[in-house]
Amino acid sequence: MKKYNRTLLAAAFMAALAVTGCGSDGSDGADGVDGAPGADGAPGTPAGTVATSVENAFDLNIILAPADIVVVGADPFKLTFTAKNAAGVPFSGLERVALYVTSQSANTTDTGAPMLWTNHALANDFGSSMYCTLTGTAEARGGAVVDACTLVEDATNPGTYTGTWAHDGNAPVVLASGDVNDLARVFIRAYDVVMADGSGVSGKILSTPLDFIPATGEPAVSAKDAVSNAACIQCHSPMEGYADTDMRIANIGAHGNYQKVENCVACHNPAYAGGQDDPEKGFNANFNAMIHTIHAGHHIVDALTGEAKAEFGGIGFPAELNECTVCHDNGTQWNDNIYAEACLSCHVNVNLATGENHRGIVPSSDAVCSGCHGAGSLSPIQAHGVDRRDVFENGLVLNVASAEVAADLLTVIIDVTLNGVVAADATDLTQYLNKFQSGDDILIGTLDGNGDYVRGLSINTKDNPEMFIVLGGKLTLTKDVAMTPLGGKTLSVSSEMNMCGNTTTDMIVINTMLADGAGTDTGACDVAVPANIVTKFFKFDAVAATGVETTDNLRFVSPALTAYSSPTQVGNDRTTADEAKCNACHDNLSHVKSPNHGVTNFTQCADCHNNSYAGSFHSDVYKQSGVDADGKPTFAVIEGLEFYNRDLATVAHRFHSGLFADDEGAGIYLDTDGELVNYPAVQTYCQACHKETNAAGDAMPFFSGTGALTSGRTAIKVDANQFDGVPGEFISPVAEACRSCHAHSGAAALSHFKSNGATVFGDNITSADAVPIESCATCHAEGKTYGIDKVHSAAAD
């Protein structure tokens, strides 16, 4: 080959010599005539008018319109959609999407819900969705190559895509037998979208589901969406970046999170129904039934089998299981539509084929269920006692009328209403108490300089039963305060009385001790009902009053006082947690400490969870160590991680972070990999519990301008030997709050806290005043590079 190349080169050289000759080459010839102009080329896309990458999953918006879609009837499949980034710039370069299509139609049988979802692709035996790709084929899960619609981007209109079906027959998402007057729901999932650095986008990119009537193209509203996305978000957190008008659910592990109820039903519909009677599966995959079984898991674990027991058995619904409207917030169809599938998924011990646990009744079909359960006491809303807490609010109402001191005796007067009327004379409230009631019944304490609760003046029924007999519609409670002078202090009066309520007697507080004779506890109580009380604060002026002056203090006879009420423990809106947000998930705080403590707000909780009651009954921390022979998790102590305080912030963080689990792992716990189990929200989503603004509407940061906490807490008392009488220590509040979340509970985190000025257990600081302000705010205050608002940002996907 080299020889041949030399020959060609020589020939070319000789030809050049022949053309040029030797000496002068003479003058150039005249230019030829210009040729005709060529046709204009297609204009290029101006720079910056299309996007080919996004910053995150919510930065890509896929828009569908009914006129551009054919998915019902005999007409050929049709699909057109547009894709834009968050700034409205067309997104170019999509190569693969999946199309999900369902229809909602009336149920013509007497089994199941009145309206049913049909997944078009499943109905055509094709799978749950249909791919659209540039080639018209796609690799499905498992590696099989399947037919797909052909995806084409409009060259003259970037960001606009069409999908057509080039294979035999019509596309599998077209339901030939469908009714064009039924609601159709369509949404798209986009694949292989990248960020500017070329890495893939985290999380699924899904279009907002489009509900419309194919016959007219008009928007439609589903008759089956009894649970809104907002209801799920109350516990699971919102996905970051989506507007309130397009709310999406975070922290759902199944399938990588399909983000909306509307998306879930595309697969979890009657096509996948059944399985509850299969001992290996143990649950019905139809959405209505499956969701009931999941959220009732812990309550019905003994009756579950197979996958249901393994996957759902430890899930504890954070609200009361009977409170259906915590989730069912979108209409009354959950109460009006009675059919076995929905009921049996929670009432798993009922066998309708034999009548077992159904009073022997064997219904012939779902059509007869409404005969008993359509209205009256056996209707879902009545049988479950839905919203019973609202009714029980008037069970026992305590209104703190006054607090006065005379001759070292504090007298508190409380007006009493029982079941909606002024309590009759001689009513003994001790006989209405839930038999599990413990602790002090009337909570009385003072507030220290930081507004934190100081316990010590409470009155309980066990030691003072005579004070809880109503006279003149009032309770008169007295306490010797000779050793607790109140001058200059703020007195707090509340309650933790937990009464016995009965849902079968018109939801009233009942006297169980006299039902079968004096002194008899009938055990007829089926729900613990906290007394309805607004905490009252009384400020006693620090001036001498008529009384006896001693060598050590002033004793007040008739001090000037001012009464005021507030829902927060300090009475000045410094509490950064929000009871309303707790109730968004728990529905109410009454059941959280029930039946032992009748509390509904933080003020009452603070009677125990404060610096005057240090130490912890749950100092050890447990983590899952494995499983036993039955597959049940086993737990072991995490060595070197203990907590010696019951500060309210500490215990709340510990519980929701998995650091309060016991040796049985009850509630929220850490698995063998250190992953959090049973906490429904995104772990870094502080807004799930904390306020973003105060009562005045101003921003409420965690840190004040001085670097201290906005709440005013400067120290937490700890006590490893709480019953031996040895004084405890004081530690820094920020470090303890951070340490009480499992992500910051290790040795490295502890070292970081100490290097930034934190005082921790073992430093032997025995005075709260000696605890310095930590320097945490320097880096972690809101607005800083590593501010808590950034590192613990709004909910991630």
C-alpha atoms as one frame of an Amber mdcrd trajectory, in Angstrom:
protein
   0.000   0.000   0.000   2.896   2.382   0.747   4.350   1.734  -2.734   1.024
   2.467  -4.352   0.749   5.751  -2.508   4.195   6.819  -3.734   3.140   6.111
  -7.307   0.062   8.231  -6.970   2.093  11.051  -5.483   4.625  10.940  -8.312
   1.886  10.914 -10.934   0.237  13.894  -9.362   3.584  15.758  -9.283   4.235
  15.105 -12.949   0.735  16.209 -13.902   1.279  19.439 -12.024   4.484  20.066
 -13.964   2.683  19.416 -17.244   0.007  21.921 -16.428   2.247  24.652 -15.140
   5.116  24.196 -17.591   8.292  26.211 -16.959   8.773  29.970 -16.536   5.903
  32.553 -16.445   2.331  31.227 -16.204   0.744  34.218 -18.034  -2.285  36.269
 -16.962  -5.313  34.860 -15.153  -8.524  34.265 -17.064 -11.705  36.350 -16.449
 -14.062  35.357 -13.630 -17.061  33.346 -14.639 -20.711  34.480 -14.252 -22.132
  34.115 -10.731 -24.504  31.232 -10.306 -28.144  31.618  -9.200 -28.607  32.013
  -5.413 -29.404  28.777  -3.590 -32.602  28.250  -1.597 -32.592  29.566   2.013
 -31.846  26.969   4.604 -34.222  26.278   7.494 -33.702  28.889  10.229 -31.832
  27.619  13.238 -33.269  27.786  16.732 -32.066  30.947  18.464 -29.806  30.304
  21.411 -31.667  30.161  24.721 -35.092  29.447  23.234 -35.071  25.743  24.150
 -33.992  23.848  27.245 -32.338  20.433  27.187 -31.761  20.012  30.907 -33.549
  20.878  34.140 -32.486  21.631  37.687 -34.819  19.128  39.341 -37.862  16.955
  38.708 -40.405  19.727  39.266 -38.656  21.983  36.748 -40.195  20.090  33.807
 -43.864  20.670  33.046 -45.695  18.345  30.658 -48.956  19.802  29.388 -51.837
  17.802  27.914 -55.031  19.017  26.250 -58.188  16.917  25.597 -58.354  17.934
  21.909 -54.935  16.357  21.348 -55.785  12.928  22.762 -57.755   9.932  21.416
 -57.915   6.998  23.857 -61.522   5.784  23.586 -63.500   4.249  20.709 -62.620
   3.166  17.170 -60.618   6.196  16.019 -56.836   5.799  15.728 -54.723   6.640
  18.763 -53.666  10.265  18.988 -51.380  12.092  21.370 -49.857  15.562  21.362
 -48.264  17.257  24.344 -45.836  20.034  25.143 -42.924  20.131  27.539 -41.522
  23.281  29.121 -39.198  24.114  31.957 -40.253  26.165  34.969 -39.467  29.402
  33.108 -41.803  28.452  30.257 -38.970  27.641  27.824 -39.760  24.684  25.504
 -37.949  21.508  26.521 -36.332  19.686  23.629 -34.922  16.196  23.419 -37.395
  13.843  25.118 -36.746  10.333  23.841 -38.963   8.148  26.018 -42.193   8.664
  27.920 -44.896   6.406  29.350 -48.597   7.077  28.939 -51.104   6.040  31.624
 -54.802   6.063  30.725 -57.820   5.120  32.860 -61.576   5.565  32.572 -64.198
   5.848  35.280 -67.511   4.134  34.634 -70.604   3.062  36.527 -70.534  -0.394
  38.063 -73.308  -2.484  36.452 -72.950  -5.336  38.945 -73.994  -5.643  42.573
 -70.427  -6.164  43.792 -67.962  -3.413  44.533 -68.017   0.363  44.439 -70.688
   2.242  42.454 -67.997   3.709  40.187 -64.969   1.779  38.938 -61.615   2.623
  37.382 -60.478   0.774  34.251 -56.857   0.939  33.166 -56.973   0.856  29.357
 -53.663  -0.912  28.841 -54.466  -3.534  31.472 -57.885  -4.087  29.918 -56.096
  -4.773  26.619 -53.670  -7.199  28.291 -50.709  -4.959  27.585 -49.454  -3.839
  30.998 -50.140  -0.797  33.128 -48.903   1.823  30.644 -47.640   2.319  27.084
 -44.208   3.644  26.166 -43.621   6.176  23.436 -40.083   6.268  22.004 -38.206
   7.581  18.974 -38.041   4.079  17.466 -41.523   2.782  18.226 -40.165   0.019
  20.470 -39.051   0.019  24.099 -37.341  -2.165  26.637 -39.817  -2.937  29.398
 -39.084  -3.976  32.963 -37.383  -7.358  32.877 -35.625  -6.615  29.593 -38.374
  -7.627  27.140 -38.702  -5.486  23.998 -42.274  -4.286  23.494 -44.153  -2.266
  20.904 -44.374   1.429  21.673 -45.940   4.454  20.111 -43.575   6.511  17.964
 -42.561   9.784  19.568 -41.702  12.703  17.281 -40.691  16.223  18.282 -41.933
  18.977  15.982 -38.831  20.367  14.272 -40.461  23.746  13.709 -41.999  23.910
  17.185 -39.490  22.500  19.706 -40.981  21.148  22.888 -44.104  19.883  21.112
 -44.335  16.110  20.721 -46.718  13.759  18.943 -47.230  10.071  19.482 -48.596
   7.699  16.834 -49.113   3.949  16.675 -47.371   2.217  13.746 -48.034  -1.399
  14.747 -50.948  -3.729  14.008 -54.311  -2.683  15.404 -54.898   0.319  17.583
 -52.701   1.435  20.459 -53.199  -0.554  23.678 -54.209   2.560  25.618 -57.281
   2.957  23.395 -60.315   1.296  24.984 -62.460   0.311  22.013 -65.423  -0.621
  24.210 -65.150   2.515  26.337 -67.869   5.126  26.585 -66.807   8.524  25.274
 -69.068  10.088  27.897 -67.154   8.514  30.791 -64.423  10.440  32.533 -60.968
   9.667  31.118 -57.765  10.317  33.051 -54.409  10.678  31.295 -50.937  11.400
  32.608 -47.394  11.059  31.283 -44.128  10.022  32.869 -40.899  11.314  31.262
 -37.672   9.279  31.380 -33.944   9.961  30.946 -34.130  13.691  31.698 -30.817
  15.125  32.878 -29.522  18.108  34.789 -26.993  20.578  33.407 -24.050  18.440
  34.571 -25.409  15.417  32.704 -26.526  13.490  35.768 -30.020  12.083  35.926
 -32.853  13.855  37.686 -33.823  12.406  41.041 -37.475  11.472  41.368 -40.182
  10.748  38.863 -41.218  13.403  36.349 -44.990  13.143  36.014 -47.501  15.391
  34.340 -50.500  16.672  36.239 -53.285  14.133  35.581 -55.827  15.379  33.046
 -59.479  14.455  33.718 -61.879  15.101  30.838 -64.887  13.785  28.920 -63.696
  12.463  25.533 -67.021  13.159  23.820 -66.863  16.892  24.526 -63.309  17.568
  25.643 -64.713  19.250  28.738 -62.859  18.995  32.073 -64.362  16.516  34.515
 -64.257  15.832  38.251 -63.887  12.273  39.492 -66.701  10.851  41.586 -64.246
   8.499  43.300 -61.539  10.790  44.650 -62.658  10.565  48.281 -59.140  11.248
  49.561 -57.306  14.362  48.435 -53.559  14.712  48.036 -53.698  17.400  50.720
 -55.020  14.819  53.189 -52.042  12.533  52.552 -49.602  15.433  52.721 -50.757
  16.187  56.276 -48.571  13.288  57.391 -46.331  12.485  54.436 -45.155  16.070
  53.682 -45.439  17.958  50.385 -42.893  17.360  47.647 -40.465  20.225  47.312
 -40.971  22.733  44.540 -44.574  22.069  43.586 -47.090  24.866  43.974 -50.063
  24.624  46.289 -52.224  24.224  43.195 -50.301  21.070  42.200 -49.698  19.424
  45.552 -47.746  16.181  45.472 -47.099  13.664  48.216 -43.556  13.096  49.509
 -42.015  10.134  51.318 -43.953   7.238  49.822 -41.531   4.390  49.244 -43.656
   2.194  47.008 -42.488   2.189  43.362 -40.352   5.254  43.964 -43.397   7.434
  44.698 -46.053   8.195  42.128 -46.785  11.429  44.013 -50.578  11.699  43.703
 -53.639   9.669  44.566 -54.777  10.184  40.967 -51.639   8.451  39.761 -51.848
   5.529  42.193 -55.289   4.447  41.010 -53.970   4.034  37.461 -52.688   0.636
  38.611 -54.384   0.015  41.942 -57.860  -0.526  40.536 -60.155  -3.541  39.993
 -57.715  -4.999  37.449 -55.388  -5.752  40.373 -58.126  -6.447  42.925 -58.065
  -9.540  45.070 -55.333 -11.212  47.050 -56.634 -10.655  50.553 -57.608 -14.318
  50.822 -54.215 -15.421  49.527 -52.159 -16.261  52.660 -48.922 -15.391  50.854
 -50.150 -11.960  49.726 -52.665 -11.129  52.417 -54.012  -7.858  51.011 -56.222
  -6.590  48.227 -54.240  -4.409  45.795 -57.278  -2.360  44.801 -56.551   1.134
  46.078 -59.495   1.554  48.443 -58.858  -1.771  50.154 -55.061  -1.610  50.148
 -54.906   1.836  51.775 -57.199   0.687  54.581 -55.034  -2.374  55.278 -51.793
  -0.373  55.190 -52.920   2.288  57.632 -54.611  -0.176  59.983 -51.563  -2.461
  59.915 -50.430  -2.291  63.535 -53.985  -2.518  64.838 -54.830  -5.664  62.847
 -51.384  -7.274  62.680 -52.480 -10.482  64.414 -54.994 -11.123  61.638 -52.653
 -10.304  58.751 -50.712 -12.856  56.726 -47.919 -12.994  54.168 -46.775  -9.778
  52.498 -49.404  -7.737  54.329 -48.084  -8.804  57.732 -44.456  -8.215  56.764
 -44.960  -4.862  55.060 -47.900  -3.308  56.896 -47.941  -5.001  60.306 -45.779
  -2.389  62.008 -47.498   0.683  60.618 -49.295   2.635  63.303 -51.856   5.140
  62.070 -50.952   8.408  63.876 -54.571   9.481  64.317 -57.380   7.490  65.868
 -58.277   4.643  63.530 -61.986   5.396  63.720 -61.502   8.967  62.488 -62.191
   8.265  58.811 -62.285  11.938  57.829 -58.594  12.405  58.624 -58.084  10.907
  55.157 -61.570  11.039  53.638 -61.749  14.790  53.278 -63.347  15.027  49.843
 -67.060  14.305  50.036 -69.166  11.713  51.838 -68.960   8.802  49.400 -66.884
   6.891  51.974 -69.985   6.887  54.192 -72.613   6.597  51.477 -71.122   3.792
  49.362 -71.293   0.547  51.332 -69.589  -2.520  49.870 -67.693  -5.451  51.322
 -64.298  -4.895  49.696 -63.702  -1.578  51.465 -64.941  -2.831  54.836 -63.152
  -6.188  54.924 -59.781  -4.608  54.244 -59.859  -3.193  57.774 -62.334  -5.568
  59.431 -60.157  -8.499  58.420 -61.660 -10.874  60.989 -65.096 -10.731  59.363
 -66.087 -13.628  57.097 -69.142 -12.721  55.047 -69.320 -16.192  53.513 -69.997
 -17.739  56.917 -71.248 -14.748  58.884 -68.393 -15.058  61.391 -67.973 -11.815
  63.370 -70.933 -10.419  61.443 -73.643 -11.624  63.808 -74.051 -14.670  61.622
 -75.378 -12.574  58.753 -74.381 -13.752  55.273 -75.262 -11.007  52.762 -76.272
 -12.161  49.324 -74.374  -9.310  47.674 -73.105  -5.780  48.272 -76.498  -4.512
  47.179 -78.044  -5.476  50.527 -75.333  -3.911  52.727 -76.993  -0.510  52.768
 -80.082  -2.089  54.314 -78.268  -2.140  57.655 -75.371   0.234  57.107 -76.894
   2.887  54.877 -78.108   5.055  57.745 -78.537   5.134  61.500 -76.291   3.722
  64.185 -74.678   1.152  61.871 -73.741   3.633  59.161 -69.972   4.101  58.856
 -69.997   7.592  60.334 -72.047   6.496  63.344 -70.590   3.031  63.873 -67.051
   4.373  63.871 -67.888   7.366  66.052 -66.342   9.696  63.485 -65.540  13.136
  64.890 -66.463  11.923  68.369 -63.796  14.182  69.857 -65.796  17.204  68.727
 -68.838  15.861  70.545 -66.852  14.985  73.655 -65.471  18.524  73.898 -68.525
  19.328  76.001 -68.110  16.232  78.179 -66.305  17.943  81.048 -65.616  21.655
  80.617 -63.481  23.376  83.234 -63.309  27.169  83.213 -60.711  28.601  85.583
 -62.506  31.596  87.075 -60.015  32.930  89.630 -56.854  32.349  91.630 -56.238
  34.209  94.873 -53.913  33.956  97.862 -54.836  34.643 101.485 -52.860  33.660
 104.563 -50.472  31.527 102.491 -53.383  29.614 100.977 -53.857  29.593  97.209
 -57.519  29.208  96.243 -58.455  28.352  92.662 -62.111  28.464  91.609 -63.163
  26.453  88.547 -66.614  26.503  86.945 -67.744  23.000  85.922 -70.008  21.953
  83.051 -70.765  18.250  82.643 -72.260  16.920  79.405 -73.419  20.355  78.351
 -75.046  21.534  81.596 -73.776  23.017  84.848 -72.698  20.135  87.060 -75.190
  19.359  89.808 -74.336  19.837  93.455 -72.556  16.865  95.055 -71.309  15.590
  91.666 -68.146  13.657  92.454 -65.853  14.004  89.438 -63.572  11.228  90.692
 -66.279   8.746  89.763 -66.184   9.917  86.145 -62.429   9.468  85.755 -61.030
   6.909  83.371 -59.716   4.080  85.500 -56.263   4.414  83.901 -55.982   8.082
  84.889 -52.638   8.837  86.501 -50.685  11.854  87.616 -51.964  15.174  88.905
 -55.491  16.132  87.881 -55.325  19.907  88.194 -51.974  21.208  87.001 -50.700
  24.257  88.863 -47.239  25.692  88.548 -45.306  28.865  87.919 -43.297  30.212
  85.009 -39.615  31.019  85.423 -37.742  33.962  83.911 -37.643  32.248  80.509
 -41.332  31.460  80.620 -40.659  27.758  81.216 -42.945  25.759  83.456 -41.971
  25.025  87.061 -44.108  22.287  88.576 -44.898  21.759  92.231 -48.375  23.085
  93.121 -50.642  20.588  91.329 -53.586  18.884  93.027 -54.635  15.275  92.454
 -57.810  13.365  93.191 -56.026  10.573  95.026 -54.785  12.823  97.822 -57.605
  15.365  97.753 -60.832  13.632  96.647 -62.995  16.037  98.647 -61.863  18.957
  96.465 -63.368  17.348  93.353 -66.976  17.405  94.553 -68.937  20.121  92.764
 -70.804  22.702  94.851 -72.674  25.565  93.255 -71.402  24.483  89.856 -67.798
  25.008  90.965 -64.709  23.275  92.245 -62.824  25.027  95.038 -59.204  23.913
  95.125 -56.717  25.025  97.769 -52.953  24.718  98.147 -50.550  25.870 100.848
 -48.002  28.190  99.222 -46.101  29.224 102.309 -42.956  27.684 100.868 -43.719
  28.957  97.355 -44.310  32.715  97.587 -45.995  33.950  94.420 -44.984  37.612
  94.475 -43.664  38.615  91.059 -44.477  35.212  89.583 -46.912  33.999  86.969
 -49.196  31.172  88.046 -50.383  28.617  85.484 -53.585  26.593  85.997 -54.617
  23.744  83.719 -55.746  20.110  83.925 -54.912  16.589  82.855 -58.141  14.993
  84.054 -59.098  12.121  81.752 -62.730  11.157  81.952 -64.614   8.060  80.874
 -66.623   8.514  77.686 -69.046   6.055  76.163 -69.912   6.155  72.474 -73.075
   4.111  72.946 -74.732   6.633  75.258 -74.959   9.637  72.965 -71.238  10.288
  73.417 -71.298  11.561  76.977 -68.960  11.370  79.947 -70.308   8.676  82.230
 -70.121   7.697  85.893 -68.742   4.162  85.862 -68.356   3.913  89.626 -72.081
   4.114  90.328 -73.522   2.290  87.349 -73.788  -1.009  89.245 -73.673   0.343
  92.756 -71.494   2.646  94.764 -67.805   1.970  94.500 -68.115  -0.415  91.565
 -65.904   0.070  88.515 -67.909  -1.381  85.649 -65.182  -0.846  83.053 -67.823
   0.517  80.681 -65.477   3.256  79.517 -64.627   2.848  75.815 -62.822   6.116
  75.226 -60.744   8.432  77.405 -61.969  12.031  77.231 -59.732  14.865  78.433
 -61.321  17.735  80.298 -61.828  20.735  78.057 -59.858  23.526  79.679 -58.138
  26.700  78.547 -54.930  27.190  80.505 -55.103  30.384  82.514 -52.140  32.438
  83.722 -52.281  34.735  86.756 -49.561  37.322  87.307 -49.098  38.257  90.977
 -47.616  41.705  91.559 -44.389  41.748  93.548 -45.608  44.246  96.125 -46.298
  43.907  99.803 -49.927  43.201 100.570 -51.907  42.934 103.775 -50.423  39.973
 105.499 -47.770  38.748 107.861 -44.185  39.695 107.110 -41.647  37.056 108.042
 -37.870  37.061 108.075 -37.625  35.119 104.838 -40.484  36.238 102.619 -43.664
  38.258 102.260 -46.920  36.450 102.630 -49.724  37.787 100.504 -53.320  38.124
 101.577 -54.919  39.819  98.620 -52.464  40.499  95.810 -53.344  42.394  92.677
 -53.550  39.975  89.784 -54.195  39.847  86.055 -55.595  36.788  84.271 -54.869
  35.964  80.684 -55.051  32.871  78.504 -52.835  31.530  75.753 -52.425  28.256
  73.879 -48.658  28.231  74.414 -46.752  27.191  77.504 -45.099  30.579  78.002
 -48.032  32.769  77.097 -46.134  35.011  74.708 -46.000  33.040  71.455 -42.377
  31.950  71.782 -43.121  28.243  71.366 -41.831  27.356  67.901 -43.758  24.097
  67.535 -47.351  24.309  66.364 -50.153  22.235  67.904 -52.252  22.747  64.773
 -49.533  21.073  62.735 -49.385  18.188  65.192 -53.126  17.811  64.828 -52.862
  17.878  61.034 -51.357  14.397  61.280 -52.552  13.174  64.683 -56.000  14.813
  64.297 -55.919  15.452  68.046 -53.409  15.160  70.871 -56.005  13.628  73.192
 -55.235  10.058  72.163 -51.457  10.486  72.059 -51.126  10.292  75.860 -54.422
   8.522  76.432 -55.661   6.960  78.605 -53.278   7.996  81.380 -53.099  11.742
  80.769 -55.942  13.974  79.621 -53.999  16.586  77.681 -54.705  18.489  74.471
 -51.935  21.098  74.244 -48.281  21.812  74.973 -49.043  23.816  78.107 -50.349
  20.684  79.779 -47.492  18.544  78.455 -45.029  20.995  79.987 -46.157  20.046
  83.503 -43.910  16.989  83.216 -41.622  17.954  80.368 -39.691  20.744  82.012
 -36.517  21.548  83.913 -38.025  21.053  87.341 -38.635  17.386  86.555 -35.337
  16.211  85.052 -34.321  12.659  84.233 -35.923  10.167  81.894 -37.804   6.918
  82.207 -36.529   6.101  78.695 -32.820   6.858  78.900 -31.724   3.956  76.683
 -32.101   3.923  72.921 -32.956   0.762  71.017 -32.355  -0.168  67.385 -33.468
  -3.185  65.397 -30.877  -5.948  65.681 -32.512  -8.570  63.471 -35.641 -10.728
  63.291 -36.815 -13.711  65.278 -38.014 -17.086  63.983 -41.428 -15.611  63.201
 -39.975 -12.708  61.239 -40.714 -10.223  64.012 -38.044  -7.530  64.500 -35.778
  -7.834  67.526 -34.110  -4.878  69.238 -30.945  -4.135  71.176 -29.593  -1.116
  73.051 -27.380   1.331  71.172 -24.365   1.542  73.431 -23.155   4.989  74.418
 -26.345   6.848  73.493 -28.476   7.846  76.470 -30.821  10.697  77.305 -31.341
  11.939  80.848 -34.062  14.534  80.431 -37.730  14.728  79.532 -37.538  18.197
  78.000 -40.498  18.570  75.621 -38.335  19.354  72.581 -36.028  16.439  73.357
 -38.716  13.815  73.702 -40.662  15.046  70.666 -37.536  14.899  68.509 -36.509
  11.551  69.967 -39.861   9.936  69.345 -40.246  11.115  65.760 -36.596  10.332
  65.009 -36.733   6.723  66.197 -34.695   7.290  69.374 -37.554   6.625  71.786
 -38.230   3.037  70.746 -38.242   0.402  73.468 -37.025  -3.196  73.404 -40.068
  -4.103  71.299 -39.613  -1.251  68.857 -43.062   0.170  69.525 -43.845   3.146
  67.328 -41.070   4.724  65.249 -37.712   2.962  65.235 -34.416   2.485  63.372
 -33.956  -0.674  61.326 -30.723  -2.657  61.054 -29.438  -0.246  58.390 -30.238
   2.795  60.522 -33.167   3.749  58.327 -36.185   5.306  60.005 -39.287   3.098
  60.114 -42.870   4.346  60.538 -42.259   8.097  60.477 -44.487   9.229  57.596
 -43.004  12.662  56.877 -39.726  13.678  55.284 -37.188  13.658  58.118 -35.703
  17.055  57.276 -39.072  18.752  56.886 -39.059  20.812  60.089 -42.187  22.663
  58.963 -44.163  19.478  59.600 -44.163  20.465  63.271 -42.703  23.945  63.594
 -44.249  27.333  62.976 -43.099  29.484  60.109 -44.724  32.635  61.514 -45.907
  33.801  64.922 -49.384  35.004  65.861 -48.656  38.427  64.395 -47.718  36.897
  61.053 -44.023  37.692  61.404 -41.382  35.140  60.434 -40.494  32.906  63.368
 -36.906  31.665  63.032 -35.356  29.126  65.383 -32.594  31.535  66.383 -32.921
  35.047  67.735 -30.556  37.825  66.701 -28.316  37.104  69.685 -27.668  33.504
  68.683 -29.967  32.138  71.384 -33.169  30.250  70.610 -36.286  32.263  69.822
 -38.140  30.132  72.375 -35.943  31.582  75.145 -34.673  28.212  76.300 -31.062
  28.572  77.435 -30.457  25.335  79.346 -31.895  21.859  79.863 -31.605  20.047
  83.151 -30.444  16.437  83.006 -30.273  13.842  85.745 -28.893  10.337  85.318
 -29.934   9.373  88.869 -33.227  11.140  89.155 -34.355   9.393  92.335 -31.195
   9.565  94.465 -31.519  13.214  95.462 -28.193  14.225  93.901 -28.446  17.530
  91.975 -28.399  17.146  88.225 -26.516  18.978  85.503 -27.490  21.524  82.864
 -26.724  21.181  79.159 -27.097  23.279  75.995 -30.546  23.204  74.345 -29.527
  23.447  70.669 -27.053  20.567  70.835 -29.580  18.414  72.681 -32.303  19.178
  70.125 -29.970  18.216  67.289 -28.640  15.139  69.113 -32.176  13.908  69.689
 -32.533  13.344  65.934 -30.817  10.093  64.955 -28.834  11.664  62.090 -26.882
  13.755  64.621 -26.608  11.331  67.526 -23.144   9.897  66.888 -19.739  10.630
  68.354 -18.706  12.910  65.475 -21.775  15.093  65.977 -21.138  15.271  69.718
 -17.579  16.397  69.068 -18.871  19.061  66.680 -21.315  20.336  69.299 -18.626
  20.597  71.966 -16.164  22.347  69.651 -18.787  25.011  69.067 -19.420  25.801
  72.694 -22.063  23.284  73.669 -22.276  21.992  77.200 -23.171  18.294  77.289
 -23.837  15.652  79.928 -20.674  14.947  81.891 -19.413  18.522  81.849 -20.803
  18.883  85.384 -22.401  22.284  84.908 -24.765  22.485  87.878 -26.293  25.908
  87.217 -28.498  26.920  84.306 -26.899  30.376  84.324 -23.482  28.805  83.738
 -24.499  27.290  80.398 -23.061  29.470  77.605 -24.885  30.309  74.402 -23.740
  27.902  71.713 -22.267  29.292  68.504 -24.597  27.174  66.358 -26.333  30.246
  64.938 -23.080  31.460  63.381 -23.402  28.833  60.644 -26.887  27.410  61.066
 -29.183  30.387  61.635 -31.739  30.983  58.911 -30.214  32.697  55.885 -26.681
  31.419  56.530 -24.856  29.230  54.005 -25.519  26.202  56.194 -28.675  27.615
  57.723 -31.242  25.207  59.038 -33.621  26.521  56.385 -31.221  25.179  53.739
 -29.772  21.989  55.180 -33.225  21.060  56.486 -35.038  22.471  53.506 -38.659
  22.083  52.527 -39.658  18.508  51.798 -37.532  16.697  49.269 -38.769  13.905
  47.039
